[in-house]
Amino acid sequence: MVRVMVIKPEFIESTAGQITAELTRRRISPDQRIMITIEPDDWIAEARKFARTQVIEEGWTDAEIDRLIDEERTAVQPYL
């Protein structure tokens, strides 16, 4: 039987000023390829505002939306 190791990607959330120190702390080689996502300062707020309007138009209440957000946040916590 052949065993295959599956290596999952690792996600690091940091600031631009701290990323070098964080990579060094994790012993990431300078030659290792990494992917960096640069997010606008308020993209989450804008996305929520857009999505909330769409969902309210479908008949959902703010309380239902907040409950779903909390449930999903709880569901993904083990993977962070």
Buried (B, 14 or more C-beta within 10 A) or exposed (E): EEEEEEEEEEEEEEEEEEEEEEBEEEEBEEEEEEEEEEEEEEEEEEEEEEEBEEBEEEEBEEEEBEEEEEEEEEEEEEEE
